[in-house]
Amino acid sequence: MNLDLKAINQCVRCGTCRTFCPVFEESGWESANTRGRIMILKGLTCGLAPDSQVLDSLNTCTTCGICTENCPAGMNPPEMIESARRQLVSNGAMTLQQADLSRTIFASGNTFGDARDRLSWLTDRSLITKKADYVFFAGCMNSYRYTETAASTFALLHRFGATMLPAEQCCGSPLLRTGFDARRFVDENCRQIKETGARTVITGCAGCYTTLKKSYPQDFRVLSVPEFLAERISKIDIKPLDLTVTYHDPCHLGRHNQIYEQPRRVIEAICRLKEMKTKRKAARCCGGGGGVRAGYKDLSLQMAKKRLGDVPDDVDYIVTSCPLCIRNLRDAGAGEKVIDLVDLVAMAMR
């Protein structure tokens, strides 16, 4: 395999990553932490066969980035692992779950294989204007699973002149994270964004945010909903709520993009914030990213349960800004106590 041997050899085998890796914390196997995965990458460059154990090692990484944050050698393991996944997939080496996920997305344009209209939650189609300065990119999760959040988000953003794409497709994040080519979706979404004339795309999903910001042409500005709202919270007519909430930092907003202050600014304008045991750059991953929820559900939910152990006592809600985090934390036992930041804003609006 043609992997970056220089980057691989940068790993000093110190084992610092063992302390932080959420997957290793659950499995205990060396192949389930960054050091072990780097050793496997080195083996692949030397002819190691990508058998099922190799695939499981590389595909159980959530790409949460906590290893990058704490690596004394300054490595970026998620980048290296995604690169290895791409090369393995291009050579036909993938898990059944990877293959199934890619087929579903390519066949339907969304991660669920859902044949329904992606905008079925939008009751008034006249709100979608052909031209606008802002486009709200809802993403698959909100479009098909958390439609009330999608509706609340668009209702809020439309006040500031946002429109939506008439035929939004999956952003491509699940494909890119698991080793597949997402150009078909990137090109189609970019074509529609260009037609609106929008200079800013606003995302309601952390995975969409990273993908649009880092894997799309830099023809427009990309903002997350927390960033957009933090700039405008003073212009929204809200009443303070007698609530105490905590905030879960999604990996792809936090460690990957350093969006920490903005969601907290919005929360503190509405109610009391009580921080989790691990937060900001040290926040524990929910376990859902990097294709792990799709391929290794039990492992994913184990990590989510561990994250719920960080929730302080006596909070009314766990607020976050990523629908995948919401699904995983809810399924791990938190139920409806987990809400989107937009849901909290909607509660407070007069």
KETIPA-531030 format. One line per field, with one value per residue: residue in one letter; x, y, z of N, C-alpha, C in turn. Coordinates in steps of 0.001 Angstrom, whole numbers. Example, Ala and Ser with C-alpha at 12.3 -4.5 7.8 and 13.67 -1.06 7.14 Angstrom:
REM KETIPA-531030
code	c(A;S)
nxx	c(13190;12850)
nyy	c(-5690;-2250)
nzz	c(7800;7080)
caxx	c(12300;13670)
cayy	c(-4500;-1060)
cazz	c(7800;7140)
cxx	c(13200;12900)
cyy	c(-3300;30)
czz	c(7800;7870)
This chain:
REM KETIPA-531030
code	c(M;N;L;D;L;K;A;I;N;Q;C;V;R;C;G;T;C;R;T;F;C;P;V;F;E;E;S;G;W;E;S;A;N;T;R;G;R;I;M;I;L;K;G;L;T;C;G;L;A;P;D;S;Q;V;L;D;S;L;N;T;C;T;T;C;G;I;C;T;E;N;C;P;A;G;M;N;P;P;E;M;I;E;S;A;R;R;Q;L;V;S;N;G;A;M;T;L;Q;Q;A;D;L;S;R;T;I;F;A;S;G;N;T;F;G;D;A;R;D;R;L;S;W;L;T;D;R;S;L;I;T;K;K;A;D;Y;V;F;F;A;G;C;M;N;S;Y;R;Y;T;E;T;A;A;S;T;F;A;L;L;H;R;F;G;A;T;M;L;P;A;E;Q;C;C;G;S;P;L;L;R;T;G;F;D;A;R;R;F;V;D;E;N;C;R;Q;I;K;E;T;G;A;R;T;V;I;T;G;C;A;G;C;Y;T;T;L;K;K;S;Y;P;Q;D;F;R;V;L;S;V;P;E;F;L;A;E;R;I;S;K;I;D;I;K;P;L;D;L;T;V;T;Y;H;D;P;C;H;L;G;R;H;N;Q;I;Y;E;Q;P;R;R;V;I;E;A;I;C;R;L;K;E;M;K;T;K;R;K;A;A;R;C;C;G;G;G;G;G;V;R;A;G;Y;K;D;L;S;L;Q;M;A;K;K;R;L;G;D;V;P;D;D;V;D;Y;I;V;T;S;C;P;L;C;I;R;N;L;R;D;A;G;A;G;E;K;V;I;D;L;V;D;L;V;A;M;A;M;R)
nxx	c(842;383;1055;1729;4783;6616;5020;3918;6182;6681;5383;6201;5763;5010;2736;965;-1538;-3065;-4147;-6238;-7866;-11144;-12119;-10200;-10473;-12799;-12365;-9740;-7802;-4640;-4675;-6800;-6229;-4579;-1771;-1512;-2967;-1362;888;-223;-735;1907;2608;963;2217;4351;3445;1527;-1411;-4690;-6703;-9728;-9333;-7511;-9089;-11140;-9703;-8887;-11335;-12777;-12065;-13202;-12500;-12271;-10309;-9044;-6655;-4933;-5037;-3606;-1184;2272;4087;2964;1257;-1387;-3511;-6288;-6480;-4558;-5634;-8063;-7027;-5819;-8107;-9353;-7537;-7627;-10346;-10405;-8971;-10684;-10938;-12883;-15315;-18423;-20347;-19377;-19581;-22365;-23329;-22286;-23552;-26212;-26200;-25363;-27466;-29748;-29179;-29097;-28232;-29888;-31270;-33755;-36703;-38397;-39424;-36893;-37454;-39831;-40667;-41023;-43501;-44289;-43422;-42914;-41168;-38663;-36477;-35203;-32872;-30484;-28611;-27823;-27659;-29327;-28056;-29332;-28716;-28581;-29473;-31094;-32939;-34354;-34692;-34767;-36853;-38390;-36475;-35092;-37092;-37456;-34932;-34716;-36854;-35928;-33507;-34486;-35574;-33424;-32972;-32327;-32282;-33061;-31555;-33126;-32993;-31336;-28551;-26966;-24180;-21836;-20139;-20324;-19388;-16808;-15580;-15459;-13982;-14736;-15430;-16764;-17392;-19528;-21688;-20650;-20227;-22883;-24248;-22711;-23277;-25986;-25794;-24320;-26176;-28006;-26657;-25629;-23448;-22782;-22991;-24923;-24715;-26468;-25316;-22550;-20839;-21500;-20596;-17723;-17191;-18225;-16644;-14003;-13746;-15047;-15040;-13608;-15578;-17455;-18493;-18524;-20602;-21380;-24510;-24382;-22313;-23482;-25773;-24643;-23549;-25823;-27595;-28444;-30255;-32456;-35622;-35815;-36767;-35415;-34834;-35777;-33804;-31285;-28633;-26357;-23527;-22611;-19703;-19472;-17226;-16486;-17124;-15822;-12879;-12019;-12551;-12433;-14684;-15939;-16692;-18931;-21448;-21794;-22085;-24588;-26199;-25806;-27068;-29620;-30104;-28896;-25620;-24016;-21041;-19798;-17997;-15751;-14733;-14827;-11738;-10999;-13224;-15133;-15677;-18805;-18991;-20135;-19121;-17090;-18012;-18413;-20767;-22426;-21103;-20307;-22243;-22778;-20330;-20188;-22383;-21544;-19489;-20991;-22541;-20532;-19868;-22179;-21784;-20314;-22053;-23260;-24933;-28427;-29198;-31339;-31382;-29331;-27486;-26554;-24839;-25062;-26648;-26006;-24625;-26771;-28522;-26939;-26416;-29014;-29923;-28255;-29327;-30099;-32332;-35040;-33883;-31690;-31048;-31082;-29161;-30661;-33237;-33332;-33124;-35516;-37379;-37042;-37816;-39924)
nyy	c(-1202;2269;4164;7019;6759;8269;9799;7719;6669;8729;8305;7659;5504;5846;5459;7241;7722;5572;6255;7928;7079;6297;3901;1976;2064;663;-1859;-2777;-3976;-3815;-3287;-1661;908;4048;3739;982;842;2410;800;-1300;12;425;-2237;-2840;-1389;-2982;-5265;-6663;-8595;-7384;-8560;-9669;-8894;-6812;-4995;-4578;-3335;-876;190;586;2954;6036;8411;10592;12346;12825;11632;12988;15503;15054;13981;13707;13707;15125;14069;13263;11056;10312;11323;9761;7214;7419;7778;5277;3673;4562;3646;889;336;1090;-980;-3009;-4036;-4246;-4000;-5841;-4139;-1608;-1784;-2114;316;2189;1397;1927;4745;5624;4666;5975;8576;9296;8441;6513;5107;6005;6531;8653;12085;14400;16830;16566;17410;20096;22359;24583;25205;27502;29005;28364;30026;30972;32436;33543;34837;33112;29578;26899;23869;20898;18145;14502;13199;15081;15626;13240;11935;13671;15613;17662;19250;20035;21586;23608;24764;25740;27526;29438;30275;31222;33630;35263;35362;32946;30241;26974;24096;22850;20164;18764;16618;13800;14934;13596;12866;10344;8571;9543;9298;6560;5610;5902;7321;10503;12323;12580;13484;15770;17369;17686;18952;21283;22421;23130;24913;26957;27871;29193;31449;31880;32985;31902;28863;27144;24758;22122;19963;18310;16569;17150;19761;19622;18260;19913;22132;21266;19405;20260;22477;25685;27789;29127;30402;28453;27840;26663;25953;26751;28732;30638;31375;32354;34752;36212;36061;38097;39393;37858;37341;36284;34578;34209;30947;28857;26692;24132;23094;20815;20693;18808;18434;17972;15914;16695;19371;20447;19353;19004;21425;23511;24776;25908;27987;29288;27705;27622;30288;30820;29107;30194;32597;31890;30030;28270;26900;23902;22304;19287;16396;15799;18028;20410;20429;18082;16513;13555;11230;10482;8101;7615;8401;8255;6046;4072;3703;2700;357;-1034;-1321;-2097;-1614;1114;2084;1344;3194;5509;5192;5381;8036;9257;8952;11138;13186;15822;15794;16502;18026;19461;19037;17498;19156;19418;19751;18123;15779;13044;12543;13041;10908;8677;9091;9222;6624;5200;5417;7903;9003;11256;13321;14345;16975;19146;22133;24067;23280;24058;26845;27280;26678;28890;31071;33844)
nzz	c(0;-664;1541;3684;4648;6040;7784;9250;10522;12216;14537;17841;19379;22024;23489;24616;23553;24363;26780;26211;24058;23138;22123;22750;25467;25865;24633;25177;23637;21991;19282;19078;19720;18976;18699;18181;15782;14113;13982;12571;10159;9365;8992;6786;4767;4432;3335;4788;4972;4414;6403;8133;10799;10625;9174;11044;13098;11891;11170;13470;14542;15651;14597;16271;17117;19547;20072;18355;19527;21847;21160;21563;19508;17523;15573;13167;13479;12701;10061;8759;9106;7735;5188;4790;4836;2478;524;960;403;-2287;-3312;-2977;-436;2255;4930;5318;6312;5617;2815;2527;3599;1771;-610;47;348;-2213;-3724;-2761;-1967;645;4080;5108;3248;2639;928;939;320;828;1928;3285;5758;5584;5555;4088;1027;-344;1061;280;-1500;-4729;-4864;-2477;324;2280;2809;4277;5197;5798;6229;6448;8853;10315;8318;7966;10436;12660;12268;13382;14596;12310;11100;13043;12996;10354;10331;12109;10885;8497;9137;8969;6335;5058;2705;1312;-272;-3169;-3806;-1947;-1285;410;2265;1914;3930;5471;3525;2905;5420;5673;3584;885;-2410;-2700;-4632;-6444;-4876;-3693;-5975;-6931;-4796;-4639;-7133;-6802;-4644;-5824;-7694;-6081;-5424;-2966;-372;2003;3727;6040;8536;10216;11375;12758;11354;8680;8687;8968;6594;4493;4951;4701;2642;414;-2471;-1871;-2235;-871;2330;5303;7994;11250;12891;15684;15539;13819;15285;17644;16847;16495;18583;20245;18690;18608;19926;22992;26022;29269;30594;33318;33741;33996;32117;30443;28217;25434;23656;20275;18430;15822;15715;17908;18657;15978;14757;16564;17726;20383;22167;21040;21069;23829;24467;23383;24928;27517;27252;27570;29699;32659;32602;33182;33313;31729;32992;31377;28915;26169;24466;25650;25702;25959;23353;21721;20462;18007;15506;12412;11043;12878;14383;12385;11657;13944;16145;18850;20176;19695;21202;23752;24153;24120;26418;28329;27949;28926;31596;32252;32596;34574;37806;38283;35976;33536;30789;28253;26068;22658;19466;17264;15309;15111;17483;19188;18538;19305;22041;23050;22423;24043;26507;27504;26368;25676;26966;25768;23646;20750;20253;18915;19594;22251;21957;20588;22606;24219;22749;22349)
caxx	c(0;1150;766;2791;5672;7235;4053;3807;7392;6681;4880;7337;5316;5050;1542;126;-2892;-3803;-4830;-7359;-8689;-12393;-12302;-9304;-11049;-13834;-11928;-8500;-6843;-3667;-5090;-7933;-5806;-3859;-448;-1702;-3393;-200;1719;-888;-455;3296;2564;361;3235;5338;2823;543;-2694;-5806;-7731;-10857;-8843;-6939;-10212;-11814;-8849;-8912;-12695;-13384;-11648;-14288;-11854;-12660;-9218;-8461;-5253;-4224;-4987;-2688;14;3490;4835;2257;645;-2836;-3908;-7516;-6174;-3824;-6542;-8986;-6252;-5695;-9425;-9569;-6727;-8147;-11611;-10096;-8456;-11744;-10893;-13811;-16244;-19768;-21076;-18926;-20170;-23809;-23553;-22017;-24630;-27407;-26060;-25330;-28772;-30848;-28768;-29076;-27612;-30900;-31970;-35137;-37211;-39275;-38923;-35986;-38048;-41215;-40972;-41244;-44918;-44483;-42310;-42653;-40072;-37409;-36286;-34160;-31643;-30361;-27234;-27545;-28320;-29302;-27814;-29919;-28067;-29464;-30082;-32200;-33952;-35143;-34907;-35083;-37487;-38827;-35283;-34863;-38100;-37154;-33702;-34984;-37725;-35069;-32553;-35226;-35733;-32236;-32880;-31782;-33087;-32558;-31377;-34366;-32781;-30124;-28090;-26011;-22969;-20729;-19305;-20193;-18562;-15420;-15032;-15292;-13044;-15320;-15389;-18031;-17428;-20862;-22534;-20008;-20494;-24305;-24574;-22045;-24040;-27192;-25388;-23934;-27390;-28671;-25841;-25311;-22038;-22595;-23787;-25051;-24983;-27016;-24704;-21099;-20196;-21682;-19759;-16345;-17121;-18393;-15555;-12673;-13721;-15722;-14320;-13749;-16285;-18431;-18188;-19299;-20820;-22271;-25632;-23942;-21586;-24431;-26643;-23857;-23378;-27111;-28503;-29006;-31309;-33578;-36432;-35899;-36955;-34576;-35527;-35317;-33286;-29850;-28278;-24944;-23271;-21703;-18946;-19264;-15812;-16243;-17188;-14820;-11471;-11689;-12748;-12289;-15915;-16231;-17315;-20190;-22659;-21924;-22594;-26029;-26819;-25756;-28041;-30953;-30263;-27651;-24788;-23185;-20174;-19556;-16728;-14761;-15352;-13988;-10801;-10880;-14541;-15191;-16451;-20056;-18824;-20936;-18508;-16120;-18636;-18452;-22170;-22980;-20435;-20044;-23238;-22629;-19160;-20572;-23259;-20729;-18808;-22013;-22874;-19413;-20004;-23267;-21230;-19721;-23116;-23421;-26241;-29437;-29380;-32614;-31143;-27996;-27582;-25420;-25039;-24804;-27721;-25468;-24420;-28091;-29021;-26164;-26619;-30391;-30009;-27460;-30086;-30482;-33658;-35391;-33135;-30694;-31700;-30236;-29076;-31790;-34430;-33283;-33460;-36958;-38097;-36880;-38314;-41234)
cayy	c(0;3501;5062;7976;6084;9290;10105;6527;6577;9837;7755;7248;4336;6213;4933;8287;7598;4544;6901;8751;6479;5758;2520;1163;2051;-361;-3186;-3165;-4541;-2857;-2937;-738;2269;4662;3139;-295;1079;2885;-381;-2029;754;98;-3589;-2806;-919;-4065;-6433;-7311;-8795;-6713;-9539;-9111;-8265;-5523;-4115;-4205;-2372;439;715;916;4307;7007;9633;11665;13317;13072;11210;14120;16575;14714;13299;14506;13744;16020;13312;13360;9683;10135;11558;8591;6067;7628;7523;3821;3155;4859;2751;-465;266;1140;-2311;-3982;-4560;-3500;-4843;-5906;-2947;-513;-1975;-1866;1751;2911;1084;2652;6178;5842;4346;6819;9948;9534;7338;5573;4449;6460;6970;9826;13407;14895;18036;16266;18116;21516;22495;25697;25184;28846;29583;28104;31002;30553;33172;33967;34955;31968;28296;25951;22499;20167;16860;13320;12885;15995;15544;12014;11404;14736;16584;18841;20096;20633;22636;24718;25416;26529;28644;30441;30817;31939;35018;36015;35318;31682;29330;25603;23514;22164;18709;18464;15237;13533;15746;12710;12585;8918;7936;9978;8748;5107;5254;5918;8550;11230;13443;12727;14274;17080;18133;18022;19968;22535;22989;23764;26077;28006;28419;30122;32642;32033;33118;31197;27653;26918;23342;21710;18678;18453;15847;17967;20951;19277;17863;21098;23078;20751;18510;20921;23655;26827;28832;29745;30299;27434;28119;25769;26662;27488;29947;31600;31878;33119;36096;36894;35730;39339;39850;36922;37669;35103;34787;33270;29755;28362;25365;23893;22116;20605;20699;17786;18915;16996;15881;17403;20813;20788;19096;19149;22797;24455;25513;25641;29128;29747;27080;27995;31662;30733;28502;31108;33659;31321;29339;27942;25851;23130;21565;17862;16016;16094;19041;21101;19570;16804;15874;12156;10985;9746;6774;7423;8858;7446;4821;3067;3419;1872;-927;-1699;-621;-2393;-864;2526;2391;1252;4479;6509;5013;5934;9495;9672;8996;12469;14178;16206;15542;17581;18888;19200;18539;17414;19889;19238;20376;17085;14787;11704;12477;12941;9540;7706;9311;8810;5162;4646;5471;9255;9288;12606;14320;14908;17847;20000;23529;24776;22951;24916;28208;27299;26727;30209;32145;34379)
cazz	c(0;-809;2660;4000;5596;6905;8849;10089;11344;13170;15801;18677;20142;23442;24128;25219;23003;25101;27903;25770;22994;23689;21681;23573;26806;25896;24187;25829;22686;21450;17919;19172;20041;17870;18518;17502;14402;13366;13735;11493;8926;9000;8461;5453;3811;4277;2739;5649;4297;5116;6762;8887;12022;10210;8841;12288;13806;11248;11035;14765;14941;15462;14087;17196;17159;20874;19980;17739;20524;22933;20641;21742;18247;16598;14473;12934;13149;11927;8646;8267;9080;6620;3968;4660;4470;1055;-305;1100;-336;-3726;-3667;-2735;935;3103;5675;4749;6741;4753;1488;2628;3791;519;-1564;483;53;-3662;-4308;-2284;-1684;2086;4817;5597;2154;2765;-372;1089;-33;1865;2508;3672;7005;5302;5180;3148;71;-873;1842;-438;-2570;-5684;-4562;-1076;804;3147;2567;5388;4770;6928;6467;6416;10146;10609;7256;8030;11780;13613;11373;14142;14737;10992;10901;13954;12530;9152;10699;12740;9912;7448;9611;8552;4879;4549;1904;1317;-1593;-3540;-3890;-1180;-1214;1490;2094;1575;5095;5801;2497;3082;6667;5588;2521;-454;-3193;-2537;-5588;-7041;-3979;-3573;-7207;-7042;-3790;-5040;-8257;-6272;-3836;-6772;-8310;-5156;-5252;-1546;18;3273;3963;7489;8743;11498;11706;12891;10258;7473;8817;8620;5190;3645;5200;4378;1486;-703;-2973;-967;-2972;22;3753;5994;9409;11984;13510;16883;15160;13261;16349;18614;16290;16348;19692;20788;17784;18714;21106;23843;27459;30038;31090;34617;33451;34032;31080;30181;26774;24893;22491;19203;18025;14560;15943;18901;18357;14563;14260;17679;18013;21797;22849;20440;21637;25243;24494;23127;26116;28667;27020;27798;30978;33359;32004;34107;32395;31904;33619;30342;28050;25187;23736;26363;25748;25543;22128;21910;19874;16799;14264;11676;10560;13942;14703;11314;11532;15227;16960;20276;20628;19649;22333;24963;24300;24450;27843;29092;27877;29819;32946;32462;32750;35983;38412;38364;34799;32877;29434;27659;24799;21759;18149;16264;15376;15345;18935;19800;18378;20071;23477;23358;22366;25139;27746;27926;25835;25221;27732;24850;22668;19928;20685;18320;20389;23433;21501;20280;23884;24837;21893;22764)
cxx	c(872;766;1970;3693;6346;6319;3919;4992;7525;6179;6049;6966;5287;3833;664;-1336;-3726;-4635;-6139;-8332;-9961;-12645;-11442;-9851;-12102;-13302;-10670;-7461;-5924;-4058;-6248;-7520;-4898;-2498;-560;-2095;-2230;741;1115;-670;959;3347;1994;1347;4270;4702;1848;-795;-3814;-6929;-8793;-10399;-8222;-8071;-10949;-11003;-8994;-10312;-13412;-12902;-12784;-13797;-12154;-11572;-8623;-7016;-4410;-4003;-3891;-1389;1263;4322;4141;1632;-843;-3348;-5224;-7307;-5513;-4748;-7556;-8289;-6108;-7024;-9688;-8801;-7220;-9433;-11348;-9542;-9461;-11766;-11764;-14687;-17597;-20569;-20670;-19600;-21660;-24108;-23351;-23104;-25902;-27338;-26087;-26692;-29847;-30478;-28822;-28600;-28592;-31561;-33433;-35617;-38099;-38596;-38077;-36552;-39488;-41645;-41331;-42655;-45153;-43290;-41983;-41529;-38710;-37326;-35135;-32824;-31647;-28881;-26823;-28305;-28202;-29146;-28205;-29170;-29072;-30193;-31275;-33315;-34879;-35462;-35324;-35704;-38002;-37665;-34960;-35818;-37819;-35928;-33985;-35889;-36917;-34148;-33253;-35488;-34576;-31965;-32334;-32792;-32535;-32340;-32641;-34224;-31461;-29829;-27248;-24746;-21769;-19866;-19204;-19332;-17089;-14794;-14710;-14524;-13555;-15219;-16746;-18200;-18799;-21740;-21966;-20362;-21952;-24712;-23947;-22791;-25266;-26857;-25048;-25159;-28122;-27926;-25409;-23810;-21728;-23540;-23753;-25462;-25525;-26413;-23193;-20355;-20315;-20742;-18325;-16213;-17234;-17205;-14218;-12600;-14460;-14846;-14597;-14386;-17290;-17969;-19073;-19375;-21659;-23401;-25200;-23178;-22548;-25286;-25876;-23654;-24673;-28061;-29152;-30156;-32535;-34322;-36624;-36160;-36074;-35422;-34924;-34895;-31787;-29549;-26773;-24761;-22254;-21039;-18834;-17810;-15548;-16543;-16049;-13400;-11114;-11761;-12732;-13511;-16367;-17059;-18719;-21427;-22880;-22462;-24112;-26743;-26896;-26652;-29460;-31124;-28907;-26932;-23936;-22345;-20068;-18189;-15571;-15426;-14311;-13022;-10608;-12188;-14478;-16108;-17725;-19985;-19496;-20241;-17606;-16682;-18787;-19893;-22763;-22389;-20291;-20955;-23040;-21462;-19483;-21410;-22538;-20030;-19794;-22411;-21775;-19482;-21103;-22828;-20576;-20767;-23267;-24828;-27148;-29416;-30689;-32428;-29646;-28135;-26355;-25762;-24724;-25882;-27228;-25165;-25760;-28605;-28269;-26393;-28034;-30495;-29247;-28153;-30564;-31857;-33839;-34700;-32059;-31412;-30654;-30234;-30259;-33086;-34498;-33655;-34956;-37816;-38128;-37478;-39719;-42273)
cyy	c(1245;4505;5944;7391;7072;9630;8930;6430;7719;9383;7197;6085;4606;5689;5966;8128;6550;5158;7547;8053;5841;4313;1586;1016;942;-1754;-3685;-3765;-3459;-2403;-1945;615;2776;4020;1807;-118;1569;1721;-1236;-1325;467;-1303;-3639;-2327;-1994;-5354;-7187;-7411;-8121;-7698;-8873;-8412;-6897;-4530;-3664;-3172;-974;1041;941;2264;5283;8306;10838;12721;13567;12606;12336;15232;16323;14063;14158;14613;14602;15321;13628;11981;9547;10344;10338;7381;6211;7383;6028;3196;3377;3885;1311;-637;259;-188;-3419;-4580;-3697;-4480;-4868;-4654;-1719;-598;-1649;-372;2516;2648;1852;4119;6435;5587;5369;8281;10305;8277;6260;4760;4827;7052;8199;11097;13938;16126;17801;16997;19587;21716;23580;25788;26569;29539;29333;29053;30564;31214;33597;34077;33748;30737;27456;24551;21597;18878;15729;13093;13781;15894;14353;11512;12472;15906;17816;19805;20772;21797;23848;25491;26295;27718;29785;31105;31608;33387;35903;35865;34032;30940;27919;25138;22730;20646;18339;16961;15052;14340;14903;12309;11086;8160;8275;9374;7262;4660;5322;7298;9243;12339;13668;13643;15676;17940;18578;19088;21312;23213;23740;24998;27249;28662;29387;31451;32866;32124;32368;29998;27370;25464;23072;20414;18839;17748;16592;19176;20660;18973;19063;22049;22585;19882;19078;22056;24858;28024;29575;29557;29219;27795;26999;26606;27382;28767;31023;32220;32725;34551;36907;36681;36977;39879;38941;37206;36414;35510;33778;32123;29320;26891;25322;22800;21904;20535;19621;18342;17818;17061;16738;18894;21228;20554;19330;20595;23883;25342;25121;26752;29418;29039;27447;29419;31662;30176;29498;32320;33207;30764;29063;26794;25207;22168;20081;17621;16199;16998;19636;20117;18208;16023;14443;12019;10210;8347;6569;7679;7847;6160;3758;2714;2469;467;-1736;-1079;-854;-1626;623;2916;2246;2585;5579;6415;5580;7469;9990;9698;10321;13541;14532;15899;16765;18537;18486;18583;18401;18043;19578;19852;19388;16012;13356;11503;12314;11506;8569;7854;8945;7289;4497;4779;6844;9669;10739;13712;14993;15715;18629;21417;24339;24500;23817;26357;28313;27367;28158;31339;32553;34163)
czz	c(0;283;2944;5090;6541;8071;9802;11046;12348;14539;16604;19601;21649;24207;24809;24794;23744;26230;27487;24824;23562;23278;22524;24990;26950;25587;24884;24903;22141;20046;17900;19720;18935;17647;17777;16052;13548;13041;12623;10158;8438;8390;7050;4402;3535;3767;3617;4921;5089;5423;7638;10162;11733;9915;10093;13064;13211;11207;12356;15294;14655;14825;14971;17360;18527;20920;19379;18757;21561;22464;20804;20468;17193;15406;14338;12518;12386;10423;8029;8143;7948;5289;3729;4255;2982;172;-226;292;-1842;-4230;-3364;-1345;1831;3874;4962;5087;5918;3389;1495;2754;2487;-510;-1233;86;-1444;-4301;-3960;-2067;-218;2814;5252;4493;2121;1436;-288;605;1125;2583;2966;4946;6782;4770;4132;2208;-491;-105;1191;-1621;-3472;-5397;-3096;-721;1631;2676;3834;4822;5934;7262;6553;7736;10447;9569;7421;9437;12790;12858;12116;14354;13414;10758;11785;13481;11326;9454;11304;11724;8809;7850;9162;7056;4291;3690;2093;-113;-1950;-3571;-3211;-1193;48;1236;1671;2747;5414;4793;2709;4334;6532;4350;1101;-1108;-3109;-3569;-6209;-6193;-3781;-4780;-7291;-6025;-4151;-6187;-7743;-5428;-4757;-7395;-7394;-5038;-3815;-1316;1300;3342;5461;7715;10147;11995;11721;11763;8948;7503;8398;7137;4261;3769;4639;3123;277;-1224;-2079;-1670;-2111;1461;4377;7473;10013;12563;14795;16567;14676;14363;17356;18148;16342;17520;20286;19927;17824;20026;21951;25291;28198;30582;32422;34459;33701;33020;31069;28676;26419;23641;21442;18723;16785;14636;16863;18436;16897;14082;15336;17909;19418;22432;22348;20994;23097;25390;24288;24356;27260;28491;27382;29208;31614;32659;33084;33267;32746;32557;32643;29317;27109;24537;24397;26387;25240;24327;22449;21318;18542;15487;13578;11111;11634;14319;13658;11307;12804;16292;18454;20874;20701;20863;23672;25222;24688;25923;28734;29088;28824;31277;33277;32740;34230;36488;38257;37172;34121;31494;29170;26275;23955;20409;17039;16371;15579;16826;19654;19718;19284;21572;23901;23415;23504;26487;28174;27402;25421;26016;26870;23785;21873;20497;20149;19089;21639;23071;21227;21547;24447;23989;22301;21668)
